[in-house]
Amino acid sequence: NTLVIVEVKARYKNGYGFPEESVGPYKQKSLIKAAKGFIMEKGVFLSCNVRFDVICIDGDKIRHIISAFEDKSD
C-alpha cells in the first residue's frame, strides 16, 4: 500500500553536479504538492503511504535512490 512518486534526472556531464543535486528543497516542495493534489483528486490513496524516489542517470550509470526525501509538513 505505497504510492511511489519518482523523479527522473539525467546528467551526461558532471559540470552541473550530480543528477540528485537538482532535486533540492524547491523541487521537493513541488513534487510533494503534486502528490497531495493527485491523492486528493483520486481519493482512493488516502490510506496509503507515499514515498519519493529519485532515478539518477549519470552518463551510462543508473541509480535508484529509494526514499530520497520525505514530506515533513505533516
Backbone hydrogen bonds in HBPLUS format (Angstrom, degrees):
<---DONOR---> <-ACCEPTOR-->    atom                        ^
c    i                          cat <-CA-CA->   ^        H-A-AA   ^      H-
h    n   atom  resd res      DA  || num        DHA   H-A  angle D-A-AA Bond
n    s   type  num  typ     dist DA aas  dist angle  dist       angle   num
A0049-ASN N   A0001-ASN O   2.99 MM  48  6.37 156.8  2.05 161.5 159.6     1
A0003-LEU N   A0049-ASN O   2.74 MM  46  6.10 165.4  1.76 166.7 164.4     2
A0051-ARG N   A0003-LEU O   2.89 MM  48  6.27 158.5  1.94 158.9 162.5     3
A0005-ILE N   A0051-ARG O   2.85 MM  46  6.18 165.9  1.87 171.3 173.6     4
A0053-ASP N   A0005-ILE O   2.89 MM  48  6.21 161.2  1.92 161.0 167.2     5
A0007-GLU N   A0053-ASP O   3.10 MM  46  6.46 159.8  2.14 144.0 147.9     6
A0055-ILE N   A0007-GLU O   2.85 MM  48  6.21 160.0  1.89 150.7 157.4     7
A0009-LYS N   A0055-ILE O   2.90 MM  46  6.24 167.1  1.92 174.3 177.0     8
A0057-ILE N   A0009-LYS O   2.81 MM  48  6.16 162.5  1.84 158.5 162.7     9
A0011-ARG N   A0057-ILE O   2.79 MM  46  6.20 154.3  1.85 167.4 176.2    10
A0059-GLY N   A0011-ARG O   2.84 MM  48  6.29 146.8  1.95 157.4 162.8    11
A0017-GLY N   A0014-ASN O   3.04 MM   3  4.84 165.1  2.06 105.9 109.1    12
A0021-GLU N   A0018-PHE O   3.00 MM   3  5.48 144.1  2.13 114.1 124.6    13
A0022-SER N   A0019-PRO O   3.12 MM   3  5.80 161.2  2.16 117.2 122.7    14
A0023-VAL N   A0020-GLU O   3.14 MM   3  5.53 164.9  2.16 112.0 115.7    15
A0028-GLN N   A0024-GLY O   2.89 MM   4  6.07 159.5  1.93 159.2 166.2    16
A0029-LYS N   A0025-PRO O   2.96 MM   4  6.13 161.0  2.00 147.8 152.1    17
A0030-SER N   A0026-TYR O   3.07 MM   4  6.31 153.2  2.14 143.7 151.3    18
A0031-LEU N   A0027-LYS O   2.93 MM   4  6.19 158.3  1.97 151.8 156.9    19
A0032-ILE N   A0028-GLN O   2.89 MM   4  6.10 158.9  1.94 153.1 159.1    20
A0033-LYS N   A0029-LYS O   2.93 MM   4  6.07 159.3  1.97 146.6 152.2    21
A0034-ALA N   A0030-SER O   2.99 MM   4  6.20 160.2  2.03 146.9 152.3    22
A0035-ALA N   A0031-LEU O   2.89 MM   4  6.08 155.9  1.95 145.7 152.6    23
A0036-LYS N   A0032-ILE O   2.93 MM   4  6.15 159.5  1.97 150.3 155.5    24
A0037-GLY N   A0033-LYS O   2.98 MM   4  6.22 156.1  2.04 147.6 154.2    25
A0038-PHE N   A0034-ALA O   2.94 MM   4  6.18 156.7  2.00 148.2 154.3    26
A0039-ILE N   A0035-ALA O   2.92 MM   4  6.15 162.8  1.95 151.9 156.4    27
A0040-MET N   A0036-LYS O   2.92 MM   4  6.10 161.3  1.95 148.9 154.0    28
A0041-GLU N   A0037-GLY O   2.91 MM   4  6.05 158.3  1.96 147.0 153.2    29
A0042-LYS N   A0038-PHE O   2.93 MM   4  6.09 163.7  1.96 153.1 157.2    30
A0043-GLY N   A0039-ILE O   2.72 MM   4  5.58 152.6  1.80 146.2 154.9    31
A0046-LEU N   A0043-GLY O   3.46 MM   3  5.67 164.9  2.48 112.1 112.1    32
A0048-CYS N   A0045-PHE O   2.98 MM   3  5.31 170.0  1.99 120.2 122.6    33
A0068-ALA N   A0052-PHE O   2.75 MM  16  5.93 131.0  1.99 150.5 166.5    34
A0054-VAL N   A0065-ILE O   3.01 MM  11  5.13 156.0  2.07 140.1 147.9    35
A0065-ILE N   A0054-VAL O   2.78 MM  11  5.13 175.5  1.78 164.8 163.2    36
A0056-CYS N   A0063-ARG O   2.76 MM   7  5.03 167.8  1.77 154.5 158.7    37
A0063-ARG N   A0056-CYS O   2.81 MM   7  5.03 158.3  1.86 145.1 152.6    38
A0058-ASP N   A0061-LYS O   2.75 MM   3  5.08 163.2  1.78 156.9 161.0    39
A0061-LYS N   A0058-ASP O   3.06 MM   3  5.08 166.7  2.07 119.8 121.9    40
